[in-house]
């Protein structure tokens, strides 16, 4: 792996207050949600860091055999901004020549590696662009930030993630439209997703 590549940061530090518990560990097709997302991201062959916080021991336990970097955020209670900043700060040191960071969320288990690869390919073509996902008109992760955004990302705090930075960078931002399911925020979201997977026809041998 060359040092001058993008790195991927998976945020998995939240408490899941709307969900009512550790949604990172909620089963998706028989696999903890965070592990499913991490395995998908590893298919890109890019370095992967995972930020843990709430339920850190349990979340790290289901990832411990995967080739990734675990980053524990002790201040996770202060909000996503702190978790994102902790992750970017750690990756800046571990991968000093990284060209970009692709920020993903552990509660988006229906993303596929091809959609992530599309962003990574675009970064290779236009390395100065900020790339974001648009779902029903809302901007958010997966979102790719070039190297010149690292210091700003590493200084984030509080409840807000990178949305303000996306707004500031609107002049050089490109959108990737998503028609898939959004975040799993509530138990009802999880039930809807599980029902969808149960009804998905399996290919015959």
C-alpha positions as CSV (number, residue, x, y, z in Angstrom):
1,X,0.0,0.0,0.0
2,X,1.5,3.3,-1.1
3,X,1.3,6.1,1.5
4,X,0.0,8.7,-1.0
5,X,-3.5,7.2,-1.1
6,X,-6.8,8.2,0.5
7,X,-7.7,6.7,3.8
8,X,-11.2,5.8,5.1
9,X,-12.6,6.8,8.4
10,X,-15.6,4.9,9.8
11,X,-17.4,6.6,12.7
12,X,-18.8,4.0,15.1
13,X,-18.7,5.9,18.4
14,X,-22.3,7.0,19.0
15,X,-24.5,6.0,21.9
16,X,-27.5,5.3,19.7
17,X,-29.9,7.3,21.9
18,X,-32.7,7.3,19.3
19,X,-32.1,3.7,18.6
20,X,-32.2,2.7,22.2
21,X,-28.8,1.0,22.5
22,X,-25.7,-0.2,20.7
23,X,-26.9,-0.1,17.1
24,X,-23.3,-0.7,16.0
25,X,-23.9,-4.3,17.1
26,X,-27.4,-4.7,15.7
27,X,-27.6,-7.8,13.5
28,X,-27.7,-7.2,9.7
29,X,-28.0,-10.6,7.9
30,X,-26.5,-12.3,10.9
31,X,-23.6,-9.9,11.3
32,X,-23.0,-6.9,13.6
33,X,-23.8,-3.7,11.6
34,X,-20.4,-2.2,12.2
35,X,-18.6,-5.3,11.1
36,X,-20.6,-5.5,7.9
37,X,-19.8,-1.9,7.0
38,X,-16.1,-2.3,7.9
39,X,-15.8,-5.4,5.7
40,X,-17.4,-3.6,2.8
41,X,-15.0,-0.7,3.2
42,X,-12.0,-3.1,3.3
43,X,-13.0,-4.4,-0.1
44,X,-11.6,-1.1,-1.5
45,X,-8.1,-2.0,-0.3
46,X,-7.7,1.4,1.2
47,X,-6.4,1.9,4.8
48,X,-9.3,1.9,7.2
49,X,-9.6,3.5,10.7
50,X,-12.6,3.0,12.9
51,X,-13.5,5.4,15.7
52,X,-15.1,3.8,18.7
53,X,-16.5,5.4,21.8
54,X,-19.8,4.2,23.4
55,X,-19.7,0.4,23.8
56,X,-16.1,0.5,22.7
57,X,-15.0,-2.8,24.2
58,X,-17.9,-4.7,22.5
59,X,-17.5,-2.9,19.2
60,X,-13.8,-3.4,19.1
61,X,-14.3,-7.1,19.9
62,X,-16.3,-7.7,16.7
63,X,-13.6,-6.0,14.6
64,X,-10.5,-7.4,16.2
65,X,-9.7,-9.9,13.4
66,X,-10.0,-7.3,10.6
67,X,-7.0,-5.4,9.1
68,X,-7.9,-2.0,10.3
69,X,-6.9,0.7,12.8
70,X,-9.0,1.2,15.9
71,X,-9.2,4.7,17.3
72,X,-10.9,5.1,20.6
73,X,-12.5,8.5,21.3
74,X,-12.8,9.1,25.1
75,X,-14.8,12.2,24.5
76,X,-17.5,10.5,22.4
77,X,-20.2,11.9,24.7
78,X,-19.4,15.4,23.5
79,X,-20.7,14.6,20.0
80,X,-19.9,13.5,16.5
81,X,-17.6,16.4,16.0
82,X,-15.2,15.1,18.7
83,X,-15.3,11.6,17.3
84,X,-14.6,12.8,13.8
85,X,-11.8,15.1,15.0
86,X,-10.2,12.2,17.0
87,X,-10.3,10.0,13.9
88,X,-8.8,12.5,11.5
89,X,-6.1,13.4,14.0
90,X,-5.1,9.8,14.4
91,X,-5.1,9.1,10.7
92,X,-3.0,12.3,10.0
93,X,-0.3,10.8,12.2
94,X,-0.6,7.2,11.0
95,X,-0.8,8.0,7.3
96,X,1.1,11.3,7.1
97,X,1.0,11.3,3.3
98,X,-2.7,10.5,2.8
99,X,-4.3,12.5,0.0
100,X,-7.8,12.5,1.4
101,X,-10.1,11.1,4.1
102,X,-13.3,9.4,3.1
103,X,-15.7,9.6,6.1
104,X,-18.3,6.9,6.5
105,X,-20.9,6.0,9.1
106,X,-21.4,2.6,10.8
107,X,-25.2,3.0,10.6
108,X,-25.3,2.9,6.8
109,X,-25.1,-0.9,6.3
110,X,-26.7,-0.9,2.9
111,X,-23.9,1.0,1.2
112,X,-21.9,-1.1,-1.2
113,X,-18.2,-1.0,-2.1
114,X,-18.9,0.1,-5.6
115,X,-20.4,3.4,-4.5
116,X,-17.4,4.0,-2.3
117,X,-15.0,3.0,-5.1
118,X,-16.8,5.5,-7.4
119,X,-15.8,8.3,-5.0
120,X,-12.3,7.1,-4.7
121,X,-12.0,6.9,-8.5
122,X,-13.2,10.5,-8.8
123,X,-10.7,11.6,-6.2
124,X,-7.9,10.2,-8.4
125,X,-9.2,12.2,-11.3
126,X,-9.9,15.4,-9.4
127,X,-7.8,15.4,-6.1
128,X,-8.8,18.9,-5.0
129,X,-12.6,18.2,-5.1
130,X,-14.8,17.7,-2.0
131,X,-17.2,14.8,-2.6
132,X,-20.4,14.2,-0.8
133,X,-23.5,12.0,-0.9
134,X,-26.9,13.5,-1.5
135,X,-29.8,11.5,-0.1
136,X,-33.3,13.0,-0.6
137,X,-31.7,16.4,-0.8
138,X,-29.6,16.1,2.3
139,X,-25.8,16.2,2.1
140,X,-23.7,13.8,4.2
141,X,-21.5,10.8,4.4
142,X,-19.9,9.0,2.7
143,X,-18.0,12.2,2.1
144,X,-14.4,12.7,0.9
145,X,-12.3,15.6,2.0
146,X,-8.9,16.4,0.4
147,X,-5.8,16.7,2.5
148,X,-6.1,20.5,2.8
149,X,-9.3,19.9,4.9
150,X,-7.6,17.7,7.5
151,X,-6.7,20.5,10.0
152,X,-10.2,21.8,9.9
153,X,-11.7,18.4,10.4
154,X,-9.3,17.7,13.3
155,X,-10.5,20.8,15.0
156,X,-14.2,19.9,15.0
157,X,-16.1,19.6,18.3
158,X,-19.6,19.3,19.7
159,X,-22.6,17.7,18.2
160,X,-22.1,18.7,14.6
161,X,-20.0,16.6,12.2
162,X,-18.6,17.8,8.9
163,X,-21.8,19.3,7.4
164,X,-20.6,22.9,8.1
165,X,-17.4,22.1,6.2
166,X,-19.4,20.7,3.3
167,X,-21.3,24.0,3.2
168,X,-18.1,26.0,3.3
169,X,-16.6,24.0,0.4
170,X,-19.7,24.2,-1.8
171,X,-17.7,25.9,-4.6
172,X,-15.6,22.8,-5.1
173,X,-18.0,20.1,-4.1
174,X,-19.4,17.3,-6.3
175,X,-22.4,15.3,-5.3
176,X,-23.1,11.6,-5.6
177,X,-26.8,10.9,-5.6
178,X,-28.0,8.0,-3.5
179,X,-31.3,6.3,-3.9
180,X,-30.6,3.7,-1.2
181,X,-31.7,3.5,2.4
182,X,-30.4,6.1,4.7
183,X,-29.1,5.8,8.2
184,X,-30.4,3.3,10.7
185,X,-31.4,5.8,13.4
186,X,-34.2,4.0,15.2
187,X,-35.3,0.4,15.9
188,X,-38.0,0.9,13.3
189,X,-35.4,1.7,10.7
190,X,-33.6,-1.6,11.6
191,X,-36.9,-3.6,11.4
192,X,-37.6,-2.1,8.0
193,X,-34.1,-3.0,6.8
194,X,-34.2,-6.5,8.1
195,X,-37.6,-7.1,6.5
196,X,-36.2,-5.8,3.2
197,X,-33.2,-8.2,3.4
198,X,-35.5,-11.1,4.4
199,X,-37.6,-10.5,1.3
200,X,-34.6,-10.1,-1.1
201,X,-34.6,-13.1,-3.4
202,X,-31.4,-15.2,-3.1
203,X,-29.7,-16.4,-6.3
204,X,-30.2,-20.1,-7.0
205,X,-27.1,-22.2,-7.3
